[in-house]
Amino acid sequence: MAAAIRDRTPHVTMIELIRTNDLVLIGFAESLLAGADIPVLVADNHISVMEGMIGAFPRRLLVPEDHARQARRLLVDAGLAHELRDEPRP
């Protein structure tokens, strides 16, 4: 039964836009994207808590592939172009 449920789960490719230890930057970018109704996931929050918040593991800001272009444009317009990861090659 579990396999049948798993097979119906849609697969979404996520694109990494930002990787940083700067909590303020992650929070700002996340709020910008959420305010524009762009789904956003901050990855590696839990590992950062496990390592004692010393900043050894950066957090990653991810968006679904079909929202990546709009998200990049919004972050560039907000002055965060220098924080963006390179666009993935097809």
mmCIF file of the C-alpha atoms, coordinates in Angstrom:
data_MODEL
# 
_entry.id   MODEL 
# 
loop_
_atom_site.group_PDB 
_atom_site.id 
_atom_site.type_symbol 
_atom_site.label_atom_id 
_atom_site.label_alt_id 
_atom_site.label_comp_id 
_atom_site.label_asym_id 
_atom_site.label_entity_id 
_atom_site.label_seq_id 
_atom_site.pdbx_PDB_ins_code 
_atom_site.Cartn_x 
_atom_site.Cartn_y 
_atom_site.Cartn_z 
_atom_site.occupancy 
_atom_site.B_iso_or_equiv 
_atom_site.pdbx_formal_charge 
_atom_site.auth_seq_id 
_atom_site.auth_comp_id 
_atom_site.auth_asym_id 
_atom_site.auth_atom_id 
_atom_site.pdbx_PDB_model_num 
ATOM 1  C CA . MET A 1 1  ? 0.000  0.000  0.000   1.00 0.00 ? 1  MET A CA 1 
ATOM 2  C CA . ALA A 1 2  ? 2.774  2.469  0.846   1.00 0.00 ? 2  ALA A CA 1 
ATOM 3  C CA . ALA A 1 3  ? 4.385  1.959  -2.566  1.00 0.00 ? 3  ALA A CA 1 
ATOM 4  C CA . ALA A 1 4  ? 1.105  2.834  -4.281  1.00 0.00 ? 4  ALA A CA 1 
ATOM 5  C CA . ILE A 1 5  ? 0.851  6.066  -2.320  1.00 0.00 ? 5  ILE A CA 1 
ATOM 6  C CA . ARG A 1 6  ? 4.471  6.960  -3.027  1.00 0.00 ? 6  ARG A CA 1 
ATOM 7  C CA . ASP A 1 7  ? 3.948  6.449  -6.775  1.00 0.00 ? 7  ASP A CA 1 
ATOM 8  C CA . ARG A 1 8  ? 1.200  9.079  -6.807  1.00 0.00 ? 8  ARG A CA 1 
ATOM 9  C CA . THR A 1 9  ? 3.281  11.723 -5.090  1.00 0.00 ? 9  THR A CA 1 
ATOM 10 C CA . PRO A 1 10 ? 4.170  14.490 -7.538  1.00 0.00 ? 10 PRO A CA 1 
ATOM 11 C CA . HIS A 1 11 ? 7.883  15.091 -7.971  1.00 0.00 ? 11 HIS A CA 1 
ATOM 12 C CA . VAL A 1 12 ? 8.990  18.697 -7.920  1.00 0.00 ? 12 VAL A CA 1 
ATOM 13 C CA . THR A 1 13 ? 12.472 19.762 -8.912  1.00 0.00 ? 13 THR A CA 1 
ATOM 14 C CA . MET A 1 14 ? 13.772 22.399 -6.533  1.00 0.00 ? 14 MET A CA 1 
ATOM 15 C CA . ILE A 1 15 ? 16.345 25.018 -7.523  1.00 0.00 ? 15 ILE A CA 1 
ATOM 16 C CA . GLU A 1 16 ? 18.853 26.404 -5.034  1.00 0.00 ? 16 GLU A CA 1 
ATOM 17 C CA . LEU A 1 17 ? 18.942 30.186 -5.213  1.00 0.00 ? 17 LEU A CA 1 
ATOM 18 C CA . ILE A 1 18 ? 20.943 31.140 -2.120  1.00 0.00 ? 18 ILE A CA 1 
ATOM 19 C CA . ARG A 1 19 ? 23.371 29.310 0.193   1.00 0.00 ? 19 ARG A CA 1 
ATOM 20 C CA . THR A 1 20 ? 24.495 31.271 3.237   1.00 0.00 ? 20 THR A CA 1 
ATOM 21 C CA . ASN A 1 21 ? 25.106 31.316 6.977   1.00 0.00 ? 21 ASN A CA 1 
ATOM 22 C CA . ASP A 1 22 ? 23.468 34.756 7.207   1.00 0.00 ? 22 ASP A CA 1 
ATOM 23 C CA . LEU A 1 23 ? 20.152 34.216 9.024   1.00 0.00 ? 23 LEU A CA 1 
ATOM 24 C CA . VAL A 1 24 ? 18.977 37.749 8.298   1.00 0.00 ? 24 VAL A CA 1 
ATOM 25 C CA . LEU A 1 25 ? 19.558 37.290 4.559   1.00 0.00 ? 25 LEU A CA 1 
ATOM 26 C CA . ILE A 1 26 ? 17.690 33.967 4.536   1.00 0.00 ? 26 ILE A CA 1 
ATOM 27 C CA . GLY A 1 27 ? 14.786 35.474 6.470   1.00 0.00 ? 27 GLY A CA 1 
ATOM 28 C CA . PHE A 1 28 ? 14.618 38.525 4.201   1.00 0.00 ? 28 PHE A CA 1 
ATOM 29 C CA . ALA A 1 29 ? 14.736 36.485 0.990   1.00 0.00 ? 29 ALA A CA 1 
ATOM 30 C CA . GLU A 1 30 ? 12.195 33.993 2.329   1.00 0.00 ? 30 GLU A CA 1 
ATOM 31 C CA . SER A 1 31 ? 9.752  36.769 3.247   1.00 0.00 ? 31 SER A CA 1 
ATOM 32 C CA . LEU A 1 32 ? 10.154 38.443 -0.161  1.00 0.00 ? 32 LEU A CA 1 
ATOM 33 C CA . LEU A 1 33 ? 9.374  35.208 -1.972  1.00 0.00 ? 33 LEU A CA 1 
ATOM 34 C CA . ALA A 1 34 ? 6.507  34.226 0.316   1.00 0.00 ? 34 ALA A CA 1 
ATOM 35 C CA . GLY A 1 35 ? 5.026  37.717 -0.104  1.00 0.00 ? 35 GLY A CA 1 
ATOM 36 C CA . ALA A 1 36 ? 5.006  37.153 -3.861  1.00 0.00 ? 36 ALA A CA 1 
ATOM 37 C CA . ASP A 1 37 ? 3.278  33.757 -3.415  1.00 0.00 ? 37 ASP A CA 1 
ATOM 38 C CA . ILE A 1 38 ? 6.392  31.890 -4.543  1.00 0.00 ? 38 ILE A CA 1 
ATOM 39 C CA . PRO A 1 39 ? 6.742  28.579 -2.696  1.00 0.00 ? 39 PRO A CA 1 
ATOM 40 C CA . VAL A 1 40 ? 10.012 28.552 -0.770  1.00 0.00 ? 40 VAL A CA 1 
ATOM 41 C CA . LEU A 1 41 ? 11.902 25.987 1.301   1.00 0.00 ? 41 LEU A CA 1 
ATOM 42 C CA . VAL A 1 42 ? 14.771 26.783 3.630   1.00 0.00 ? 42 VAL A CA 1 
ATOM 43 C CA . ALA A 1 43 ? 16.835 23.597 3.703   1.00 0.00 ? 43 ALA A CA 1 
ATOM 44 C CA . ASP A 1 44 ? 19.305 22.593 6.400   1.00 0.00 ? 44 ASP A CA 1 
ATOM 45 C CA . ASN A 1 45 ? 17.634 24.474 9.256   1.00 0.00 ? 45 ASN A CA 1 
ATOM 46 C CA . HIS A 1 46 ? 17.646 21.362 11.419  1.00 0.00 ? 46 HIS A CA 1 
ATOM 47 C CA . ILE A 1 47 ? 21.299 20.509 10.872  1.00 0.00 ? 47 ILE A CA 1 
ATOM 48 C CA . SER A 1 48 ? 22.182 24.057 11.865  1.00 0.00 ? 48 SER A CA 1 
ATOM 49 C CA . VAL A 1 49 ? 20.370 23.543 15.168  1.00 0.00 ? 49 VAL A CA 1 
ATOM 50 C CA . MET A 1 50 ? 22.135 20.201 15.678  1.00 0.00 ? 50 MET A CA 1 
ATOM 51 C CA . GLU A 1 51 ? 25.569 21.771 15.193  1.00 0.00 ? 51 GLU A CA 1 
ATOM 52 C CA . GLY A 1 52 ? 24.878 24.407 17.807  1.00 0.00 ? 52 GLY A CA 1 
ATOM 53 C CA . MET A 1 53 ? 24.269 27.393 15.520  1.00 0.00 ? 53 MET A CA 1 
ATOM 54 C CA . ILE A 1 54 ? 28.007 27.969 15.048  1.00 0.00 ? 54 ILE A CA 1 
ATOM 55 C CA . GLY A 1 55 ? 27.517 28.536 11.328  1.00 0.00 ? 55 GLY A CA 1 
ATOM 56 C CA . ALA A 1 56 ? 29.385 25.485 10.068  1.00 0.00 ? 56 ALA A CA 1 
ATOM 57 C CA . PHE A 1 57 ? 26.521 24.430 7.811   1.00 0.00 ? 57 PHE A CA 1 
ATOM 58 C CA . PRO A 1 58 ? 24.940 27.046 5.562   1.00 0.00 ? 58 PRO A CA 1 
ATOM 59 C CA . ARG A 1 59 ? 21.229 27.133 4.951   1.00 0.00 ? 59 ARG A CA 1 
ATOM 60 C CA . ARG A 1 60 ? 19.914 26.827 1.413   1.00 0.00 ? 60 ARG A CA 1 
ATOM 61 C CA . LEU A 1 61 ? 16.952 28.696 -0.065  1.00 0.00 ? 61 LEU A CA 1 
ATOM 62 C CA . LEU A 1 62 ? 15.107 26.555 -2.627  1.00 0.00 ? 62 LEU A CA 1 
ATOM 63 C CA . VAL A 1 63 ? 12.158 27.215 -4.923  1.00 0.00 ? 63 VAL A CA 1 
ATOM 64 C CA . PRO A 1 64 ? 10.308 24.953 -7.381  1.00 0.00 ? 64 PRO A CA 1 
ATOM 65 C CA . GLU A 1 65 ? 11.869 24.979 -10.829 1.00 0.00 ? 65 GLU A CA 1 
ATOM 66 C CA . ASP A 1 66 ? 8.788  26.540 -12.415 1.00 0.00 ? 66 ASP A CA 1 
ATOM 67 C CA . HIS A 1 67 ? 9.080  29.549 -10.059 1.00 0.00 ? 67 HIS A CA 1 
ATOM 68 C CA . ALA A 1 68 ? 12.859 29.975 -10.254 1.00 0.00 ? 68 ALA A CA 1 
ATOM 69 C CA . ARG A 1 69 ? 12.912 32.667 -12.942 1.00 0.00 ? 69 ARG A CA 1 
ATOM 70 C CA . GLN A 1 70 ? 10.351 34.835 -11.153 1.00 0.00 ? 70 GLN A CA 1 
ATOM 71 C CA . ALA A 1 71 ? 12.127 34.305 -7.814  1.00 0.00 ? 71 ALA A CA 1 
ATOM 72 C CA . ARG A 1 72 ? 15.501 35.289 -9.274  1.00 0.00 ? 72 ARG A CA 1 
ATOM 73 C CA . ARG A 1 73 ? 14.025 38.432 -10.795 1.00 0.00 ? 73 ARG A CA 1 
ATOM 74 C CA . LEU A 1 74 ? 12.431 39.402 -7.478  1.00 0.00 ? 74 LEU A CA 1 
ATOM 75 C CA . LEU A 1 75 ? 15.668 38.848 -5.548  1.00 0.00 ? 75 LEU A CA 1 
ATOM 76 C CA . VAL A 1 76 ? 17.697 40.803 -8.124  1.00 0.00 ? 76 VAL A CA 1 
ATOM 77 C CA . ASP A 1 77 ? 15.208 43.687 -7.911  1.00 0.00 ? 77 ASP A CA 1 
ATOM 78 C CA . ALA A 1 78 ? 15.650 43.617 -4.114  1.00 0.00 ? 78 ALA A CA 1 
ATOM 79 C CA . GLY A 1 79 ? 19.410 44.077 -4.501  1.00 0.00 ? 79 GLY A CA 1 
ATOM 80 C CA . LEU A 1 80 ? 20.410 40.484 -3.775  1.00 0.00 ? 80 LEU A CA 1 
ATOM 81 C CA . ALA A 1 81 ? 21.902 39.593 -7.173  1.00 0.00 ? 81 ALA A CA 1 
ATOM 82 C CA . HIS A 1 82 ? 25.340 39.050 -5.619  1.00 0.00 ? 82 HIS A CA 1 
ATOM 83 C CA . GLU A 1 83 ? 23.873 36.392 -3.276  1.00 0.00 ? 83 GLU A CA 1 
ATOM 84 C CA . LEU A 1 84 ? 22.325 34.242 -6.020  1.00 0.00 ? 84 LEU A CA 1 
ATOM 85 C CA . ARG A 1 85 ? 23.823 30.900 -6.986  1.00 0.00 ? 85 ARG A CA 1 
ATOM 86 C CA . ASP A 1 86 ? 24.629 30.311 -10.645 1.00 0.00 ? 86 ASP A CA 1 
ATOM 87 C CA . GLU A 1 87 ? 21.729 29.181 -12.776 1.00 0.00 ? 87 GLU A CA 1 
ATOM 88 C CA . PRO A 1 88 ? 21.798 25.440 -13.488 1.00 0.00 ? 88 PRO A CA 1 
ATOM 89 C CA . ARG A 1 89 ? 22.787 24.422 -17.009 1.00 0.00 ? 89 ARG A CA 1 
ATOM 90 C CA . PRO A 1 90 ? 20.216 22.391 -19.008 1.00 0.00 ? 90 PRO A CA 1 
# 
